[in-house]
Amino acid sequence: MDELRVLSIYEGFFSGGARILHSDVVMGLHEGGQRHSVLSLNGEMYREATRQRMEDDVCFRSLTGAGVPVTSLGRSHGAPGGPDAFTGPELAVTARAMAGADVILSLKEQPLGLLNQAGLPRRPVVVCLHRSDPENQGPALDELRTAVADGRIAAAICCAESTRAAYAAAGIPAELLHVIPNGVDLLRFRPDPFGRALLRTSLGVPADAPVIVFAARYAGMKNVPLFLRAARAWLRRQPEGRILMCGAGMTRANAGLREDMLAAFGDETPLTDRISLLGVRDDMEIVYAAADVVSLTSSSGEAAPLSLIEGMMCGAVPVATDVGDCASIVAGHGFLTPLDAEAVAQAWCEAVERGAEFAQALALSRERFSRTRMIAAYAGLVERVRGGSAGRVSLSVPEPLPEPLPEPLPEPF
């Protein structure tokens, strides 16, 4: 059979788990023999109080470094006229890119506003869904419904069971929805004693100090105020404790974050001296390895948070609120908490105390979260779509094994 050509459509390049995950999938499929390319609607995005240029993004650099061509319509997020007012030249660029592809992957449903435009080539579209609240994304769900009704959607990949359930409840036909759980590179994300010591030294963190890491963009769904209230409660109890906050907008240049910190800490602002705001990092495997706990306090939207999986694989005990598939990810490896600051802080204390106890369970669960398994499932689905029509395709994607298989931990560098 001829080489399979796949075009991914991104809304833009900005820091976030869905883009990291999808870009990793594209690179894995490209390395495996498919021919992939990427078209981005926007050349720059302004999100989470941060201007993010495509060329500066780590996913863009990784894709192009792996030989995946990346182009852009050159738009800026928030441009006048709205996201659907596409120009003739923009549609011409899109048409040429689509004409050279056998299958289209849409990173989330936002790019469907472009793909639903009249006159574009008909290609089977696989939309990759990464949230558990489809109703809370503006017009994106309507664009997905339009694409389904028009027969453009061949399949929808859901990164979590909660995603499949939410989109089915929103009216997307169940036969289109297929779950491929998120996975990570187990050679990259692993316990690293040397990296742990190095980062702690660079940040002035004592070797035996308990450390909590919060890796998330500055967005309402992440519930940063709750995390900060929990941090205040925990830092009071742990005089040596440290907090690391990473992600877009997690810097002191973000006025919103400064206001959140002031509101959470009040007259105890000296406690914030033990919070390191690290912003966007390209070495998250080292940040996670330096931590004892990886935590999320999200109130909505999460499906299968990449930060929890990456942190766990690096040896950090996960503590999360009950959103999306967090309960199944954390089960047996850490703690689930209510949306209560004191409860979160108490769970952090227990996670630190029981870190050694959880270490074996985390080690034995590694194969369950393997990137290799995830990419193989994506490859099989895309191949089946190519063999079908531009309409709906009946696909069978392997589910995760009911019991995780042990995988030996690689030796640290």
C-alpha positions as CSV (number, residue, x, y, z in Angstrom):
1,M,0.0,0.0,0.0
2,D,1.2,3.5,-0.8
3,E,2.7,5.7,2.0
4,L,0.0,7.1,4.3
5,R,-0.1,10.9,4.3
6,V,-1.6,12.6,7.3
7,L,-2.2,16.3,8.0
8,S,-2.8,17.6,11.5
9,I,-4.6,20.9,12.0
10,Y,-3.8,22.9,15.1
11,E,-5.6,26.0,16.4
12,G,-2.1,27.2,17.3
13,F,1.1,26.3,19.3
14,F,0.8,27.2,22.9
15,S,1.8,25.4,26.1
16,G,-0.6,22.7,27.2
17,G,-0.9,19.0,27.6
18,A,-3.1,18.3,24.5
19,R,-0.5,19.9,22.2
20,I,2.4,18.1,23.9
21,L,0.5,14.8,23.6
22,H,-0.6,15.2,20.0
23,S,2.8,16.4,18.8
24,D,4.4,13.4,20.5
25,V,1.9,11.2,18.6
26,V,2.7,12.8,15.3
27,M,6.4,12.4,15.8
28,G,5.9,8.7,16.7
29,L,3.7,8.0,13.7
30,H,6.1,9.9,11.4
31,E,9.1,7.9,12.7
32,G,7.0,4.7,12.2
33,G,6.6,5.2,8.5
34,Q,3.6,7.4,8.0
35,R,4.2,10.8,6.4
36,H,2.9,13.6,8.6
37,S,2.7,17.4,8.3
38,V,1.0,20.1,10.5
39,L,-1.0,23.2,9.6
40,S,-1.5,25.8,12.3
41,L,-4.3,28.3,12.1
42,N,-2.4,30.8,14.2
43,G,1.2,31.8,14.0
44,E,1.1,33.2,17.5
45,M,-1.3,32.9,20.5
46,Y,-1.8,35.2,23.5
47,R,-3.0,32.9,26.3
48,E,-2.5,32.6,30.0
49,A,-1.1,36.1,30.1
50,T,1.7,35.0,27.8
51,R,2.5,35.7,24.1
52,Q,3.4,32.4,22.6
53,R,5.0,32.5,19.1
54,M,4.8,29.3,17.1
55,E,8.6,29.3,16.4
56,D,9.4,29.6,20.1
57,D,7.2,26.6,21.1
58,V,8.9,23.4,22.2
59,C,6.4,21.3,20.2
60,F,7.1,23.3,17.0
61,R,10.8,22.8,17.5
62,S,10.4,19.1,18.3
63,L,8.2,18.5,15.2
64,T,10.4,20.3,12.8
65,G,13.5,18.7,14.3
66,A,12.0,15.3,13.6
67,G,11.4,16.2,10.0
68,V,7.7,17.0,10.2
69,P,6.8,20.0,8.0
70,V,4.9,22.7,10.0
71,T,3.2,25.7,8.3
72,S,0.8,28.3,9.5
73,L,-2.0,30.5,8.1
74,G,-0.2,33.3,9.9
75,R,-3.1,34.4,12.0
76,S,-2.9,35.9,15.5
77,H,-5.2,34.6,18.1
78,G,-8.0,37.2,18.7
79,A,-7.7,38.8,15.3
80,P,-10.6,41.0,14.1
81,G,-13.4,39.3,12.3
82,G,-13.5,36.2,14.5
83,P,-12.0,32.8,14.0
84,D,-14.4,31.7,11.2
85,A,-13.8,34.7,8.9
86,F,-11.3,32.9,6.7
87,T,-9.9,34.7,3.7
88,G,-9.5,33.4,0.1
89,P,-5.7,33.0,0.4
90,E,-6.1,31.2,3.8
91,L,-8.6,28.7,2.3
92,A,-6.3,28.2,-0.7
93,V,-3.4,27.3,1.6
94,T,-5.7,24.9,3.5
95,A,-7.0,23.3,0.3
96,R,-3.5,22.6,-1.0
97,A,-2.5,21.1,2.4
98,M,-5.6,18.9,2.5
99,A,-5.2,17.8,-1.1
100,G,-1.8,16.3,-0.3
101,A,-3.2,14.2,2.6
102,D,-5.1,10.9,2.9
103,V,-6.4,11.5,6.4
104,I,-6.8,14.7,8.5
105,L,-6.3,14.8,12.2
106,S,-7.9,17.7,14.0
107,L,-6.3,18.6,17.4
108,K,-9.4,19.1,19.4
109,E,-12.6,20.4,17.8
110,Q,-11.6,24.1,17.4
111,P,-9.9,23.6,13.9
112,L,-13.2,22.2,12.6
113,G,-14.4,25.8,12.0
114,L,-11.8,25.8,9.2
115,L,-12.4,22.3,8.0
116,N,-16.2,22.9,7.7
117,Q,-15.7,25.7,5.2
118,A,-17.3,25.0,1.8
119,G,-15.1,24.1,-1.2
120,L,-12.3,22.3,0.7
121,P,-11.2,18.8,-0.4
122,R,-13.2,16.0,1.1
123,R,-10.9,13.9,3.3
124,P,-11.8,11.7,6.3
125,V,-11.3,13.6,9.5
126,V,-10.3,12.1,12.8
127,V,-10.9,14.6,15.6
128,C,-8.8,14.2,18.8
129,L,-10.7,15.1,21.9
130,H,-8.9,15.9,25.2
131,R,-11.5,17.4,27.6
132,S,-14.5,16.2,29.6
133,D,-16.6,19.3,29.3
134,P,-17.5,19.8,25.6
135,E,-20.3,22.3,26.4
136,N,-17.7,24.8,27.8
137,Q,-15.7,25.5,24.7
138,G,-17.7,28.2,23.0
139,P,-18.8,27.3,19.4
140,A,-16.4,24.3,19.1
141,L,-19.0,21.7,20.0
142,D,-21.4,23.1,17.4
143,E,-18.6,22.9,14.8
144,L,-18.1,19.2,15.7
145,R,-21.8,18.5,15.4
146,T,-21.9,20.2,12.0
147,A,-18.9,18.1,10.8
148,V,-20.5,14.9,12.0
149,A,-23.8,15.8,10.3
150,D,-22.0,16.5,7.1
151,G,-20.2,13.1,7.2
152,R,-16.7,14.6,7.5
153,I,-15.9,12.9,10.8
154,A,-14.6,9.3,10.3
155,A,-13.7,8.8,14.0
156,A,-13.1,10.7,17.2
157,I,-10.2,9.7,19.5
158,C,-11.0,10.3,23.2
159,C,-8.0,10.4,25.5
160,A,-10.1,9.2,28.5
161,E,-13.3,7.3,29.3
162,S,-14.7,10.5,30.8
163,T,-14.2,12.2,27.4
164,R,-16.1,9.5,25.6
165,A,-19.0,9.7,28.1
166,A,-19.2,13.5,27.9
167,Y,-19.2,13.7,24.1
168,A,-21.7,10.8,23.9
169,A,-24.0,12.7,26.3
170,A,-23.5,15.8,24.1
171,G,-25.0,14.0,21.1
172,I,-21.9,12.7,19.3
173,P,-22.7,9.2,17.9
174,A,-21.2,6.5,20.1
175,E,-19.9,4.6,17.2
176,L,-17.5,7.4,16.3
177,L,-16.0,7.6,19.8
178,H,-12.9,5.5,20.5
179,V,-10.7,5.7,23.6
180,I,-6.9,5.7,23.3
181,P,-5.5,6.5,26.8
182,N,-2.6,9.0,27.0
183,G,0.9,7.6,27.2
184,V,4.4,9.0,27.8
185,D,7.9,8.2,26.9
186,L,9.1,5.9,29.7
187,L,12.7,6.4,28.9
188,R,12.4,10.2,29.4
189,F,9.9,10.2,32.3
190,R,11.5,8.1,35.0
191,P,13.1,8.5,38.5
192,D,16.3,10.4,38.1
193,P,18.3,10.9,41.4
194,F,21.0,12.9,39.7
195,G,18.6,15.3,38.0
196,R,16.6,15.6,41.2
197,A,19.7,16.7,43.1
198,L,20.8,19.0,40.4
199,L,17.5,20.9,40.1
200,R,17.1,21.1,43.9
201,T,20.6,22.6,44.2
202,S,19.9,25.2,41.4
203,L,16.7,26.3,43.2
204,G,18.2,26.3,46.7
205,V,16.0,23.4,47.8
206,P,17.5,21.2,50.6
207,A,18.0,17.6,49.6
208,D,15.5,16.3,52.2
209,A,12.9,19.0,51.9
210,P,9.4,17.9,50.8
211,V,8.5,19.3,47.4
212,I,5.1,19.7,45.7
213,V,4.9,20.4,41.9
214,F,2.0,22.0,40.2
215,A,2.3,21.8,36.4
216,A,-0.5,23.6,34.6
217,R,-1.3,26.6,32.5
218,Y,-2.9,29.6,34.2
219,A,-6.5,28.9,33.3
220,G,-9.8,28.9,35.3
221,M,-10.3,25.2,35.0
222,K,-7.0,24.5,36.8
223,N,-8.4,26.2,39.9
224,V,-5.1,28.0,40.8
225,P,-6.7,29.8,43.8
226,L,-7.6,26.4,45.4
227,F,-4.0,25.2,44.9
228,L,-2.6,28.4,46.5
229,R,-4.9,28.1,49.5
230,A,-3.7,24.5,49.9
231,A,-0.1,25.7,49.6
232,R,-0.6,28.2,52.4
233,A,-2.0,25.5,54.7
234,W,0.7,23.0,53.8
235,L,3.6,25.5,54.1
236,R,2.4,26.4,57.6
237,R,2.8,22.8,58.6
238,Q,6.0,22.1,56.7
239,P,8.7,24.6,57.6
240,E,11.1,23.1,55.1
241,G,8.5,22.5,52.4
242,R,8.8,23.9,48.9
243,I,6.3,24.5,46.0
244,L,7.2,24.4,42.3
245,M,4.7,25.9,39.9
246,C,5.2,25.4,36.1
247,G,3.3,26.3,33.0
248,A,2.2,29.2,30.9
249,G,1.4,32.2,33.1
250,M,3.1,30.7,36.2
251,T,5.5,33.7,36.6
252,R,5.5,36.8,38.7
253,A,4.9,38.8,35.5
254,N,1.3,37.5,35.5
255,A,-0.7,40.1,37.4
256,G,-3.6,37.6,37.8
257,L,-1.4,35.1,39.5
258,R,0.1,37.8,41.8
259,E,-3.4,38.8,42.8
260,D,-4.3,35.1,43.5
261,M,-1.3,34.7,45.7
262,L,-2.1,37.9,47.6
263,A,-5.7,36.7,48.1
264,A,-4.6,33.2,49.2
265,F,-1.8,34.2,51.6
266,G,-3.0,37.5,53.0
267,D,-0.9,38.5,56.0
268,E,1.3,35.4,55.5
269,T,3.0,36.5,52.3
270,P,6.5,35.5,53.7
271,L,5.4,31.9,53.0
272,T,5.4,32.6,49.3
273,D,9.2,32.8,49.5
274,R,9.1,29.0,49.4
275,I,7.2,29.0,46.1
276,S,9.2,28.9,42.9
277,L,7.4,30.2,39.8
278,L,9.2,28.5,36.9
279,G,6.9,29.3,33.9
280,V,7.1,27.1,30.8
281,R,9.9,24.5,31.1
282,D,11.4,22.2,28.5
283,D,12.8,19.8,31.1
284,M,9.7,18.7,33.0
285,E,11.1,15.3,33.5
286,I,13.7,16.8,35.8
287,V,11.2,19.0,37.6
288,Y,9.0,16.0,38.3
289,A,12.0,13.9,39.4
290,A,12.9,16.7,41.9
291,A,9.4,16.6,43.5
292,D,7.8,14.2,46.0
293,V,4.2,15.0,45.0
294,V,2.6,16.0,41.7
295,S,-0.8,17.7,42.3
296,L,-3.7,19.1,40.4
297,T,-6.7,21.0,41.9
298,S,-8.8,21.3,38.7
299,S,-12.5,21.9,39.1
300,S,-13.6,21.0,35.5
301,G,-12.4,20.1,32.0
302,E,-9.7,17.5,32.8
303,A,-9.8,14.2,31.0
304,A,-6.5,12.3,31.5
305,P,-4.0,15.0,32.7
306,L,-0.6,14.5,31.2
307,S,1.1,16.2,34.2
308,L,-0.2,13.5,36.6
309,I,1.0,10.7,34.4
310,E,4.4,12.2,33.7
311,G,4.9,13.1,37.4
312,M,4.0,9.6,38.5
313,M,6.4,8.0,36.0
314,C,9.1,10.2,37.5
315,G,8.3,8.9,41.0
316,A,6.1,11.7,42.3
317,V,3.0,10.6,44.2
318,P,-0.1,12.0,42.5
319,V,-2.8,14.0,44.4
320,A,-5.7,15.2,42.4
321,T,-9.3,16.3,42.5
322,D,-12.0,14.0,41.2
323,V,-12.3,15.4,37.6
324,G,-12.3,13.4,34.4
325,D,-10.3,10.2,34.6
326,C,-8.2,11.4,37.6
327,A,-9.7,8.8,39.9
328,S,-8.7,5.8,37.8
329,I,-5.2,7.3,37.1
330,V,-4.6,8.0,40.8
331,A,-6.1,4.8,42.2
332,G,-3.5,2.7,44.0
333,H,-0.8,5.3,43.3
334,G,-1.8,8.4,45.4
335,F,-4.8,10.3,46.6
336,L,-8.0,11.8,45.4
337,T,-9.3,14.9,47.2
338,P,-12.4,17.1,47.4
339,L,-12.3,20.7,46.4
340,D,-11.1,21.8,49.8
341,A,-7.8,23.4,50.6
342,E,-7.3,21.7,54.0
343,A,-8.1,18.3,52.5
344,V,-5.6,18.9,49.7
345,A,-2.9,20.0,52.1
346,Q,-3.5,16.9,54.3
347,A,-3.3,14.6,51.3
348,W,0.1,16.2,50.4
349,C,1.4,15.5,53.9
350,E,0.3,11.9,53.7
351,A,1.7,11.5,50.2
352,V,5.1,12.7,51.3
353,E,5.1,10.4,54.3
354,R,4.1,7.3,52.2
355,G,6.2,8.0,49.2
356,A,8.4,4.9,49.6
357,E,5.2,2.8,50.0
358,F,3.8,4.0,46.7
359,A,7.1,3.7,44.8
360,Q,6.7,0.0,44.0
361,A,3.1,0.5,42.8
362,L,4.2,3.3,40.6
363,A,7.0,1.2,39.1
364,L,4.7,-1.7,38.4
365,S,2.2,0.6,36.6
366,R,4.6,2.0,34.0
367,E,3.6,-0.2,31.0
368,R,0.0,0.9,31.4
369,F,1.0,4.5,30.6
370,S,3.4,3.6,27.7
371,R,3.8,5.9,24.7
372,T,4.5,2.8,22.6
373,R,1.1,1.4,23.2
374,M,-0.6,4.7,22.6
375,I,1.1,5.3,19.3
376,A,0.4,1.8,18.1
377,A,-3.3,2.3,18.8
378,Y,-3.3,5.7,16.9
379,A,-1.5,4.1,14.0
380,G,-4.0,1.3,13.7
381,L,-6.9,3.7,13.8
382,V,-5.5,6.0,11.2
383,E,-4.8,3.1,8.9
384,R,-8.4,1.8,9.2
385,V,-9.7,5.3,8.4
386,R,-7.6,5.4,5.3
387,G,-9.2,2.1,4.2
388,G,-12.7,3.5,4.7
389,S,-14.6,6.4,3.2
390,A,-14.8,10.1,4.1
391,G,-17.9,9.2,6.2
392,R,-18.2,7.2,9.3
393,V,-15.9,4.2,9.7
394,S,-16.4,1.3,12.1
395,L,-13.1,1.0,14.0
396,S,-11.9,-1.3,16.7
397,V,-9.2,0.2,18.9
398,P,-7.5,-2.0,21.6
399,E,-8.4,-1.0,25.1
400,P,-5.8,-0.9,27.8
401,L,-4.9,-4.2,29.4
402,P,-7.1,-4.8,32.5
403,E,-4.0,-5.4,34.6
404,P,-0.8,-3.4,34.0
405,L,2.2,-5.4,33.2
406,P,5.4,-4.7,35.1
407,E,8.2,-3.0,33.2
408,P,11.7,-2.8,34.7
409,L,12.8,0.7,35.4
410,P,15.8,1.8,33.2
411,E,18.9,2.8,35.0
412,P,19.2,6.6,35.6
413,F,21.7,8.6,33.5
